[in-house]
């Protein structure tokens, strides 16, 4: 039975939603096609007909996750509010709906050029977003440098807070980084 273009688009979106959540929760290598098919409520065949390969699916899932997180950021956001939200226990504890950079950065060196390209493009957009919110008294190069360091601090702190097995230390990493960035 043929699927309408509208249904195919909805199926594609459902697959990308599930894939972007699963790669953030389990990692790219931990996202099996069976688990993805179950999560999306689809068959293997429908996934391959939409994307052709797991690599292509991962490329699009990375982009989907990045764009989805960007859409959640309100226009004219205050950096302090962004830092508080990003470096929160809630964000730390829900990687499946959280920052794709913190969830996937440790896997990127082992990924294909296409996956890394999508990831890198997203990081550049995050840096641009942060740079645009930096003090206008800074010169453009200073804003970019500060945005680079801020992005690295945010992502690194979240990765480290998720990695340690001491809840107090994890909370302290988030708090100390929030305080440092807010100075």
KOLVO-610892 format. One record per residue: z, x, y of N, C-alpha, C, O, CB in turn; residue in one letter. Coordinates in Angstrom, 1 decimal. Last residue first. Glycine has a CB too. Layout:
N
REC    n_pz    n_px    n_py   ca_pz   ca_px   ca_py    c_pz    c_px    c_py    o_pz    o_px    o_py   cb_pz   cb_px   cb_py  residuo
REC       Z       X       Y       Z       X       Y       Z       X       Y       Z       X       Y       Z       X       Y        a
...
END
This chain:
183
REC    n_pz    n_px    n_py   ca_pz   ca_px   ca_py    c_pz    c_px    c_py    o_pz    o_px    o_py   cb_pz   cb_px   cb_py  residuo
REC    36.2    30.0    35.7    36.7    30.8    36.8    35.6    31.2    37.8    35.9    31.9    38.7    37.3    32.1    36.2        x
REC    35.1    28.7    33.6    35.4    27.9    34.7    35.9    28.7    35.9    36.0    28.2    37.0    36.4    26.8    34.4        x
REC    34.9    30.6    31.6    33.7    30.2    32.2    33.9    29.3    33.5    33.1    29.3    34.4    32.9    29.3    31.2        x
REC    37.6    30.8    30.9    36.9    32.0    31.4    35.6    31.6    32.2    35.3    32.1    33.2    36.5    32.9    30.3        x
REC    38.2    28.3    29.9    38.9    28.8    31.1    38.1    29.9    31.8    38.0    30.0    33.0    40.4    29.2    30.8        x
REC    36.5    28.2    27.7    36.4    27.2    28.8    37.0    27.7    30.0    36.4    27.6    31.1    37.1    25.9    28.3        x
REC    37.6    30.3    26.3    36.3    30.4    26.7    36.0    29.4    27.9    35.4    29.8    28.9    35.3    30.2    25.6        x
REC    40.2    29.3    25.7    40.1    30.6    26.5    38.6    30.7    27.0    38.5    31.2    28.2    40.4    31.8    25.6        x
REC    39.5    27.0    24.2    40.3    26.9    25.5    40.0    28.1    26.3    39.7    28.0    27.5    41.8    26.7    25.2        x
REC    38.2    28.1    21.9    37.6    27.1    22.8    38.2    27.0    24.1    37.5    27.1    25.2    37.6    25.7    22.1        x
REC    40.2    29.8    20.9    38.9    30.3    21.2    38.2    29.4    22.2    37.6    29.8    23.2    38.1    30.5    20.0        x
REC    42.3    27.9    20.4    42.5    28.9    21.4    41.1    29.6    21.9    40.9    29.8    23.0    43.4    30.0    20.9        x
REC    41.2    26.5    18.3    41.5    25.8    19.5    41.6    26.8    20.7    41.1    26.5    21.8    42.7    24.9    19.4        x
REC    41.2    28.6    16.4    40.0    27.9    16.7    40.1    27.2    18.1    39.3    27.3    18.9    39.6    26.9    15.7        x
REC    44.0    29.1    16.2    43.0    30.2    16.7    41.7    29.5    17.2    41.2    29.9    18.2    42.8    31.2    15.7        x
REC    44.8    26.7    15.1    45.3    27.1    16.4    44.4    28.2    17.0    44.0    28.1    18.2    46.7    27.7    16.3        x
REC    43.4    26.7    12.6    43.1    25.7    13.6    43.6    26.1    15.0    43.0    25.8    16.0    43.8    24.4    13.2        x
REC    41.9    29.2    10.9    43.2    28.9    11.6    42.9    27.9    12.7    42.3    28.3    13.7    43.8    30.3    12.1        x
REC    39.5    30.0     9.9    40.2    29.0     9.2    41.6    28.7     9.7    42.4    28.0     9.1    40.3    29.5     7.7        x
REC    36.5    30.4    11.9    37.9    30.8    11.5    38.6    29.7    10.8    38.2    28.5    11.0    38.7    31.2    12.8        x
REC    34.1    29.1    12.6    34.1    30.0    11.5    35.5    30.4    11.0    35.8    30.6     9.8    33.4    31.3    11.9        x
REC    34.2    27.6    14.8    33.9    26.9    13.6    34.2    27.8    12.4    34.4    27.3    11.3    32.5    26.4    13.6        x
REC    34.7    29.5    16.7    35.7    28.5    16.5    35.5    27.7    15.2    36.4    27.3    14.6    35.7    27.5    17.7        x
REC    32.2    30.9    16.6    33.5    31.6    16.1    34.6    30.5    15.9    35.3    30.7    14.9    33.9    32.6    17.2        x
REC    30.5    29.0    17.6    30.3    29.5    16.3    31.6    30.1    15.7    31.9    29.9    14.6    29.1    30.6    16.3        x
REC    31.6    28.6    20.1    31.5    27.5    19.2    31.3    28.0    17.8    32.0    27.5    16.9    30.4    26.5    19.6        x
REC    31.2    31.2    21.2    32.6    30.6    21.1    32.6    29.5    20.1    33.5    29.4    19.3    33.1    30.2    22.5        x
REC    28.4    31.4    21.2    29.3    32.3    20.5    30.7    31.8    20.2    31.2    31.9    19.1    29.4    33.6    21.2        x
REC    27.7    29.4    23.0    27.2    29.3    21.6    28.1    30.2    20.8    28.6    29.8    19.7    25.8    29.8    21.5        x
REC    29.0    30.2    25.4    29.2    28.9    24.8    28.9    28.9    23.4    29.7    28.4    22.5    28.3    27.9    25.6        x
REC    28.1    32.9    25.7    29.5    32.6    25.6    29.8    31.2    25.0    30.6    31.1    24.1    30.2    32.7    27.0        x
REC    25.3    32.5    26.0    25.8    33.3    24.9    27.3    33.1    24.7    27.8    33.0    23.5    25.6    34.8    25.2        x
REC    25.3    30.9    28.3    24.8    30.4    27.1    25.3    31.2    25.9    25.7    30.6    24.9    23.2    30.4    27.1        x
REC    26.4    32.9    30.1    27.1    31.6    29.9    26.6    31.0    28.6    27.4    30.5    27.8    26.8    30.6    31.0        x
REC    24.4    34.9    30.1    25.8    35.2    29.7    26.6    33.9    29.3    27.4    33.9    28.4    26.5    36.0    30.7        x
REC    22.3    33.4    31.2    22.2    34.0    29.9    23.6    34.3    29.3    23.8    34.0    28.1    21.4    35.4    30.0        x
REC    23.3    32.6    33.7    23.0    31.6    32.7    22.9    32.2    31.3    23.3    31.6    30.3    21.7    30.9    33.1        x
REC    23.5    35.2    34.9    24.7    34.4    34.7    24.5    33.3    33.6    25.4    33.0    32.8    25.2    33.7    36.0        x
REC    20.8    35.8    35.0    21.7    36.7    34.3    23.0    35.9    33.9    23.5    36.0    32.8    22.1    37.9    35.1        x
REC    19.9    33.7    36.6    19.4    33.9    35.3    20.3    34.7    34.4    20.6    34.4    33.3    18.0    34.5    35.3        x
REC    21.2    34.3    39.0    21.5    33.0    38.3    21.0    33.1    36.9    21.7    32.6    36.0    20.7    31.8    39.0        x
REC    20.1    36.7    39.6    21.6    36.7    39.3    21.9    35.4    38.6    22.7    35.3    37.7    22.4    36.7    40.6        x
REC    17.5    36.0    40.1    17.8    36.9    39.0    19.3    36.9    38.6    19.6    37.0    37.4    17.4    38.4    39.3        x
REC    17.8    34.3    42.4    17.3    33.8    41.1    17.6    34.7    39.9    18.0    34.2    38.9    15.8    33.7    41.2        x
REC    21.1    34.8    43.9    19.6    35.1    43.9    19.1    34.6    42.5    19.9    34.6    41.5    19.3    36.6    44.1        x
REC    23.4    32.3    44.7    23.0    33.5    43.9    21.5    33.6    44.0    20.8    32.6    44.2    23.4    33.3    42.4        x
REC    23.8    30.0    46.0    24.0    31.2    46.8    23.6    32.5    46.0    23.4    33.6    46.6    25.5    31.3    47.2        x
REC    23.7    28.0    44.3    22.4    28.3    45.0    22.6    29.5    45.8    21.6    30.0    46.4    22.0    27.1    45.8        x
REC    25.3    28.3    41.2    25.4    28.3    42.6    24.1    28.7    43.3    23.5    29.8    42.9    26.6    29.2    43.1        x
REC    23.6    26.6    38.4    24.4    27.7    39.0    24.3    27.7    40.5    23.4    27.0    41.1    23.9    29.1    38.5        x
REC    21.8    24.8    37.4    23.1    24.3    37.9    24.0    25.4    38.5    25.1    25.1    39.0    23.8    23.6    36.7        x
REC    19.7    26.3    36.6    19.4    25.4    37.6    20.7    24.8    38.2    20.7    24.3    39.3    18.6    24.2    37.1        x
REC    20.9    27.7    34.4    20.5    28.4    35.7    20.3    27.5    36.8    20.7    27.8    38.0    19.2    29.3    35.4        x
REC    21.0    25.7    32.5    22.2    26.2    33.1    22.0    26.9    34.4    22.7    26.8    35.4    22.9    27.2    32.1        x
REC    18.2    25.3    32.1    19.1    24.2    32.5    20.4    24.7    33.1    20.8    24.2    34.2    19.4    23.3    31.3        x
REC    17.5    27.8    31.2    16.9    27.3    32.4    17.8    26.1    33.0    18.0    26.0    34.2    15.5    26.8    32.2        x
REC    18.9    27.9    28.8    19.2    28.9    29.9    18.7    28.4    31.2    19.3    28.6    32.2    18.6    30.3    29.5        x
REC    17.7    25.8    27.4    19.1    25.8    27.7    19.5    26.7    28.9    20.2    26.4    29.8    19.9    26.1    26.5        x
REC    15.1    26.9    27.2    15.3    25.7    28.0    16.8    25.5    28.4    17.1    25.1    29.5    14.8    24.4    27.2        x
REC    15.6    29.1    25.6    15.1    29.3    26.9    15.3    28.1    27.8    15.6    28.2    29.0    13.5    29.7    26.9        x
REC    16.3    27.7    23.3    17.3    28.5    23.9    16.9    28.8    25.4    17.7    28.8    26.3    17.5    29.9    23.2        x
REC    13.9    26.5    22.7    15.0    25.6    23.0    16.1    26.4    23.7    16.7    25.9    24.7    15.6    25.0    21.8        x
REC    12.3    28.7    22.0    11.9    27.8    23.2    13.1    27.0    23.6    13.3    26.7    24.8    10.7    27.0    22.7        x
REC    13.7    29.6    19.8    13.7    30.4    21.0    13.3    29.6    22.2    13.9    29.7    23.3    12.7    31.5    20.8        x
REC    13.1    27.5    18.0    14.5    27.8    18.3    14.5    28.5    19.6    15.3    28.2    20.5    15.2    28.6    17.2        x
REC    10.3    27.8    17.8    10.9    26.5    18.2    12.3    26.7    18.7    12.7    26.2    19.8    10.9    25.5    17.1        x
REC    10.2    30.4    16.7     9.6    30.1    18.0    10.2    28.8    18.6    10.4    28.8    19.8     8.1    30.0    17.8        x
REC    11.5    30.1    14.2    12.1    30.9    15.3    11.5    30.7    16.7    12.3    30.7    17.7    12.0    32.4    15.0        x
REC     9.5    28.6    13.0    10.9    28.0    13.2    11.6    28.8    14.3    12.2    28.2    15.1    11.7    28.1    11.8        x
REC     7.4    30.4    13.0     7.3    29.1    13.6     8.6    28.5    13.9     8.8    27.9    15.0     6.5    28.2    12.7        x
REC     8.3    32.6    11.5     8.0    32.8    12.9     7.9    31.4    13.7     8.3    31.3    14.8     6.7    33.5    13.1        x
REC    11.0    31.6     9.3     9.6    31.9     9.7     9.4    32.1    11.2    10.2    31.7    12.0     8.6    30.9     9.1        x
REC    14.3    33.1     9.1    13.3    32.0     9.2    11.9    32.5     9.5    11.7    33.6    10.0    13.8    31.0    10.2        x
REC    16.3    35.0     9.4    15.6    34.9     8.1    14.6    33.7     8.0    14.1    33.4     6.9    16.7    34.6     7.0        x
REC    17.4    34.7    11.9    16.7    36.0    11.6    15.9    35.9    10.3    15.0    36.7    10.0    17.6    37.1    11.5        x
REC    18.6    32.1    11.8    17.3    32.3    12.4    16.6    33.6    12.1    15.4    33.6    11.9    17.5    32.2    13.9        x
REC    21.2    31.7    10.9    20.1    31.6    10.0    18.8    32.1    10.5    17.8    32.4     9.8    20.0    30.2     9.4        x
REC    22.8    31.8    13.1    23.0    32.8    12.1    21.9    32.8    11.1    21.7    33.8    10.4    24.4    32.6    11.5        x
REC    22.0    29.4    14.6    21.7    30.8    15.1    21.8    31.9    14.0    21.0    32.8    14.0    22.6    31.1    16.2        x
REC    22.7    26.8    13.9    21.6    27.5    13.2    21.4    28.9    13.6    20.6    29.6    12.9    20.3    26.7    13.5        x
REC    24.8    25.8    15.4    24.7    25.5    14.0    23.7    26.4    13.2    23.9    26.6    12.1    24.3    24.0    13.8        x
REC    24.3    26.6    18.0    25.5    27.1    17.3    25.4    26.9    15.8    25.9    27.7    15.0    26.7    26.4    17.9        x
REC    21.8    25.2    18.4    21.9    26.7    18.5    23.1    27.3    17.8    23.0    28.2    17.0    21.9    27.1    20.0        x
REC    22.4    22.5    18.2    21.6    23.2    17.1    21.6    24.7    17.2    21.5    25.3    16.2    20.2    22.7    17.2        x
REC    25.4    21.0    18.9    24.4    22.0    19.4    23.7    22.6    18.2    24.3    23.2    17.3    25.1    23.0    20.2        x
REC    25.9    18.1    16.8    26.2    19.0    17.9    25.0    19.9    18.2    23.9    19.7    17.8    27.4    19.8    17.5        x
REC    25.9    16.5    14.7    25.4    15.9    15.9    25.5    16.8    17.1    25.3    16.4    18.2    26.1    14.6    16.2        x
REC    26.9    18.2    12.7    25.7    17.4    12.4    25.1    16.8    13.6    23.9    16.5    13.7    26.0    16.4    11.4        x
REC    29.3    19.2    13.6    28.1    20.0    13.8    26.8    19.2    13.5    25.8    19.6    14.1    28.1    21.2    12.8        x
REC    32.0    18.3    14.6    30.8    17.5    14.2    29.5    18.2    14.4    28.7    17.9    15.3    30.8    16.2    15.1        x
REC    33.9    20.0    15.6    34.2    19.3    14.3    33.0    18.4    13.8    33.1    17.9    12.7    35.4    18.5    14.4        x
REC    33.1    20.8    18.1    33.3    21.8    17.0    33.3    21.1    15.7    32.7    21.6    14.7    34.6    22.6    17.2        x
REC    33.2    18.4    19.5    31.9    19.1    19.3    32.0    20.1    18.2    31.1    20.2    17.3    31.4    19.8    20.6        x
REC    36.0    18.0    19.4    35.1    17.0    18.9    33.7    17.6    18.6    33.1    17.3    17.6    34.9    15.9    19.9        x
REC    37.1    20.2    20.8    37.3    20.1    19.3    36.3    19.1    18.7    35.9    19.3    17.6    38.8    19.6    19.1        x
REC    34.7    21.6    23.1    35.7    20.7    22.7    35.9    20.7    21.2    35.0    21.1    20.4    35.4    19.3    23.2        x
REC    32.7    22.9    24.7    33.8    23.7    24.0    35.0    22.8    23.7    36.1    23.1    24.0    34.2    24.8    25.0        x
REC    31.1    20.8    25.7    30.6    21.8    24.7    31.7    22.5    24.0    31.6    22.6    22.7    29.7    22.8    25.4        x
REC    32.9    19.6    27.5    32.3    18.9    26.4    31.9    19.8    25.3    32.1    19.6    24.1    31.2    18.0    26.9        x
REC    33.5    21.7    29.3    34.6    21.0    28.6    34.1    20.2    27.4    34.7    20.2    26.4    35.2    20.0    29.6        x
REC    30.9    22.5    30.2    31.7    23.4    29.4    32.8    22.7    28.7    33.1    23.0    27.5    32.4    24.5    30.4        x
REC    30.2    20.1    31.6    29.4    20.5    30.4    30.2    21.5    29.6    30.2    21.4    28.3    28.1    21.2    30.9        x
REC    32.2    20.1    33.6    32.1    19.0    32.6    31.4    19.4    31.4    31.8    19.1    30.3    31.5    17.8    33.3        x
REC    31.4    22.5    34.9    32.7    22.4    34.4    32.8    21.3    33.3    33.4    21.4    32.3    33.7    22.1    35.5        x
REC    28.8    21.8    35.8    28.9    22.8    34.8    30.3    22.7    34.2    30.4    22.9    32.9    28.8    24.2    35.4        x
REC    27.8    18.4    36.1    28.6    19.5    36.7    28.9    20.5    35.5    29.2    20.1    34.4    30.0    19.0    37.2        x
REC    24.5    17.0    36.1    25.8    17.3    35.5    26.5    18.4    36.2    25.8    19.3    36.7    25.6    17.6    34.0        x
REC    22.0    15.9    36.9    23.0    16.3    37.9    24.4    16.6    37.4    25.4    16.5    38.1    23.2    15.2    38.9        x
REC    21.6    13.8    34.2    21.0    14.5    35.3    22.1    14.8    36.3    23.1    14.0    36.5    19.9    13.6    36.0        x
REC    23.4    14.5    31.1    23.1    13.6    32.3    22.5    14.5    33.4    22.8    15.6    33.6    24.3    12.9    32.8        x
REC    22.3    15.2    28.0    22.9    15.8    29.2    22.5    15.0    30.4    21.3    14.8    30.6    22.4    17.3    29.3        x
REC    20.9    14.1    25.9    22.3    13.7    26.1    22.9    14.2    27.4    23.9    13.7    27.8    23.1    14.1    24.9        x
REC    18.5    15.4    25.8    18.5    14.1    26.3    19.9    13.5    26.6    20.1    12.6    27.4    17.8    13.1    25.3        x
REC    19.3    17.8    24.5    18.9    17.8    25.9    19.0    16.4    26.5    19.4    16.3    27.7    17.5    18.4    26.1        x
REC    19.6    16.8    21.9    20.7    17.3    22.6    20.5    17.3    24.1    21.3    17.0    24.9    21.2    18.7    22.1        x
REC    16.9    16.3    21.3    17.9    15.2    21.2    19.1    15.6    22.0    19.7    14.8    22.7    18.2    14.9    19.8        x
REC    15.7    18.8    21.4    15.3    17.8    22.4    16.4    16.6    22.5    16.7    16.1    23.5    13.9    17.2    22.1        x
REC    17.0    20.0    19.2    17.1    20.5    20.5    16.8    19.5    21.6    17.6    19.3    22.5    16.1    21.7    20.7        x
REC    16.1    18.3    17.1    17.6    18.5    17.4    17.8    19.0    18.8    18.7    18.5    19.5    18.2    19.5    16.3        x
REC    13.3    18.6    17.2    13.9    17.3    17.3    15.4    17.4    17.7    15.9    16.6    18.6    13.8    16.5    16.0        x
REC    13.1    21.3    16.7    12.7    20.8    18.0    13.3    19.5    18.2    13.8    19.2    19.3    11.1    20.7    18.0        x
REC    14.0    21.3    14.0    14.7    22.1    15.0    14.3    21.6    16.4    15.2    21.4    17.2    14.2    23.6    14.9        x
REC    12.1    19.6    12.9    13.5    19.1    12.9    14.3    20.0    13.9    15.2    19.4    14.6    14.2    19.3    11.5        x
REC     9.8    21.1    13.0     9.9    19.8    13.8    11.3    19.3    13.9    11.7    18.8    14.9     9.0    18.8    13.2        x
REC    10.5    23.2    11.2    10.1    23.4    12.6    10.3    22.2    13.5    10.8    22.3    14.6     8.6    23.9    12.7        x
REC    11.0    21.7     8.9    12.1    22.4     9.6    11.7    22.7    11.0    12.6    22.5    11.9    12.4    23.7     8.8        x
REC     8.4    20.7     8.4     9.5    19.8     8.6    10.6    20.5     9.3    11.2    19.9    10.3    10.0    19.2     7.3        x
REC     7.2    23.2     7.9     6.7    22.4     9.0     7.8    21.3     9.4     8.0    21.1    10.5     5.4    21.7     8.7        x
REC     8.6    23.9     5.5     8.6    24.7     6.7     8.2    24.0     8.0     8.9    24.1     9.0     7.7    25.9     6.5        x
REC     7.9    21.9     3.7     9.3    22.0     4.2     9.4    22.8     5.5    10.1    22.5     6.4    10.3    22.6     3.1        x
REC     4.8    20.4     4.5     5.6    21.4     3.9     7.0    21.3     4.4     7.3    20.8     5.5     5.0    22.8     4.1        x
REC     3.7    17.9     5.4     2.9    18.8     4.6     3.7    19.9     3.9     3.3    20.3     2.8     1.9    19.5     5.5        x
REC     4.7    15.7     6.8     4.8    17.1     7.3     4.1    18.1     6.6     3.8    19.2     7.1     6.3    17.4     7.3        x
REC     4.0    13.2     5.6     4.2    13.3     7.1     4.2    14.7     7.6     3.7    14.9     8.7     5.6    12.7     7.4        x
REC     3.8    13.8     3.0     2.6    13.2     3.6     2.7    13.3     5.1     1.8    13.4     5.9     2.3    11.8     3.2        x
REC     6.3    14.7     2.4     5.2    15.6     2.4     4.0    15.1     3.1     3.2    15.8     3.7     4.9    16.0     1.0        x
REC     7.7    12.2     2.7     8.0    13.4     3.5     6.9    14.4     3.6     6.5    14.9     4.6     9.3    14.0     3.0        x
REC     6.5    10.7     0.7     6.4    10.2     2.1     6.7    11.4     3.1     6.1    11.5     4.1     7.2     9.0     2.4        x
REC     7.3    12.1    -1.6     5.9    12.0    -1.2     5.7    11.6     0.2     4.8    12.1     0.9     5.2    11.0    -2.1        x
REC    10.0    11.7    -1.7     9.5    13.0    -1.5     8.0    13.0    -1.0     7.6    13.7     0.0     9.5    13.9    -2.8        x
REC    10.9     8.7     0.1    10.5     9.4    -1.1    10.0    10.8    -0.7     9.7    11.1     0.4     9.4     8.6    -1.9        x
REC    13.8     7.8     2.0    12.4     7.9     1.8    12.1     8.6     0.5    13.1     9.0    -0.2    11.7     8.8     3.0        x
REC    16.3     7.8     3.3    15.8     6.6     2.6    14.3     6.6     2.3    13.7     5.5     2.4    16.2     5.4     3.4        x
REC    17.3    10.0     4.4    16.3     9.3     5.2    15.9     8.0     4.6    15.2     7.2     5.2    15.1    10.2     5.4        x
REC    19.0    10.9     2.4    19.5    10.6     3.7    18.6     9.8     4.6    19.0     8.9     5.4    19.8    11.9     4.5        x
REC    17.2    11.2     0.2    18.3    10.2     0.2    18.7     9.9     1.6    18.9     8.7     1.9    19.4    10.8    -0.7        x
REC    15.6    13.3     1.3    15.0    12.0     0.9    16.0    10.9     0.8    15.8     9.8     1.3    14.2    12.2    -0.5        x
REC    17.6    15.3     1.6    16.9    14.7     2.8    16.2    13.4     2.5    16.3    12.4     3.2    15.8    15.7     3.3        x
REC    18.2    15.8    -1.0    19.3    15.3    -0.1    18.6    14.6     1.1    19.1    13.6     1.6    20.2    16.4     0.3        x
REC    15.7    16.7    -2.0    16.3    15.5    -2.6    17.4    14.9    -1.6    17.4    13.7    -1.4    17.0    15.9    -3.9        x
REC    15.3    19.0    -0.4    14.4    17.8    -0.2    15.0    16.6    -0.8    14.8    15.5    -0.3    13.0    18.1    -0.9        x
REC    18.3    20.4     1.0    17.3    20.2    -0.1    16.4    19.0     0.2    16.9    18.1     0.9    18.0    20.1    -1.4        x
REC    19.6    22.5     3.1    19.0    21.2     3.1    17.9    21.1     2.1    16.8    21.5     2.3    18.4    20.9     4.5        x
REC    20.4    25.1     3.0    21.3    24.1     2.3    20.7    22.7     2.3    21.3    21.8     1.7    22.6    24.1     2.9        x
REC    18.8    26.4     4.7    18.7    26.7     3.2    19.4    25.7     2.4    19.2    25.5     1.2    19.1    28.1     2.9        x
REC    19.7    25.4     7.1    18.3    25.2     6.7    18.2    25.4     5.2    17.6    24.6     4.5    17.4    26.1     7.4        x
REC    22.9    23.8     7.1    22.0    24.9     7.2    20.7    24.6     6.7    20.5    23.6     5.9    22.6    26.1     6.6        x
REC    24.4    21.5     7.0    24.4    22.3     5.8    23.6    23.6     5.9    23.6    24.4     5.1    23.7    21.5     4.7        x
REC    24.4    20.4     9.7    25.6    20.3     8.8    25.6    21.3     7.7    26.6    21.9     7.4    25.7    18.9     8.2        x
REC    21.9    21.0    10.6    23.1    21.4    11.4    24.3    21.3    10.6    25.3    22.1    10.8    23.2    20.5    12.7        x
REC    20.3    19.9     8.7    20.2    21.3     8.9    21.4    21.8     9.8    21.8    22.9     9.6    18.9    21.7     9.6        x
REC    21.0    17.1     8.9    21.4    17.9     7.7    21.3    19.4     8.0    22.1    20.1     7.4    20.4    17.5     6.6        x
REC    20.0    16.4    11.5    21.5    16.3    11.2    21.8    17.2    10.0    22.8    17.9    10.1    21.9    14.8    10.9        x
REC    17.3    16.8    11.1    18.0    17.5    12.2    19.5    17.5    12.0    20.2    18.4    12.3    17.6    17.0    13.6        x
REC    16.8    15.0     9.0    16.6    16.5     8.8    17.4    17.2     9.9    18.0    18.3     9.6    15.1    16.8     8.8        x
REC    17.3    12.5    10.1    18.1    13.0     9.0    18.0    14.5     8.8    19.0    15.1     8.6    17.6    12.3     7.7        x
REC    15.4    12.5    12.2    16.8    12.3    12.5    17.7    12.8    11.4    18.6    13.5    11.6    17.1    10.8    12.7        x
REC    13.0    12.9    10.7    13.5    13.9    11.6    14.9    13.7    12.0    15.6    14.7    12.2    12.6    13.9    12.9        x
REC    13.0    10.4     9.2    13.0    11.7     8.5    13.5    12.8     9.5    14.4    13.6     9.1    11.7    12.1     8.0        x
REC    12.8     8.6    11.4    13.9     8.6    10.5    14.1     9.9     9.7    15.2    10.3     9.5    13.7     7.4     9.5        x
REC    10.3     9.4    12.4    11.5     9.5    13.3    12.8     9.5    12.4    13.7    10.3    12.6    11.6     8.4    14.3        x
REC     8.7     8.7    10.3     8.7    10.1    10.8    10.0    10.3    11.6    10.7    11.3    11.4     7.5    10.4    11.6        x
REC     9.1     5.9    10.2     9.4     6.7     9.1     9.6     8.2     9.5    10.6     8.9     9.1     8.4     6.6     8.0        x
REC     7.9     5.2    12.7     9.4     5.0    12.5     9.9     5.8    11.3    11.0     6.3    11.3     9.6     3.5    12.2        x
REC     5.3     6.0    12.2     6.0     6.6    13.3     7.5     6.4    13.1     8.3     7.3    13.3     5.6     6.1    14.7        x
REC     4.7     4.2    10.1     4.6     5.6     9.9     5.4     6.4    11.0     6.1     7.4    10.6     3.1     6.1     9.8        x
REC     4.9     1.8    11.5     5.8     2.1    10.5     5.8     3.6    10.1     6.9     4.1     9.9     5.5     1.3     9.2        x
REC     2.7     2.1    13.3     4.0     1.9    13.8     5.1     2.3    12.8     6.1     2.9    13.1     4.2     0.5    14.3        x
REC     0.6     2.3    11.5     0.9     3.5    12.4     2.3     3.3    12.9     3.0     4.3    13.0    -0.2     3.6    13.5        x
REC     1.4     0.9     8.3     0.9     0.8     9.6     1.3     2.1    10.4     2.2     2.8    10.0     1.4    -0.5    10.3        x
REC     0.6     2.0     5.1     1.6     1.8     6.0     1.0     1.8     7.4     0.1     2.6     7.7     2.7     3.0     5.9        x
REC    -0.9     0.6     2.2    -1.0     1.4     3.4     0.1     1.0     4.4     0.5    -0.1     4.4    -2.4     1.2     4.1        x
REC     0.0     0.8    -1.2     0.0     0.0     0.0     0.0     0.9     1.2     0.8     1.8     1.4     1.2    -1.0     0.0        x
END
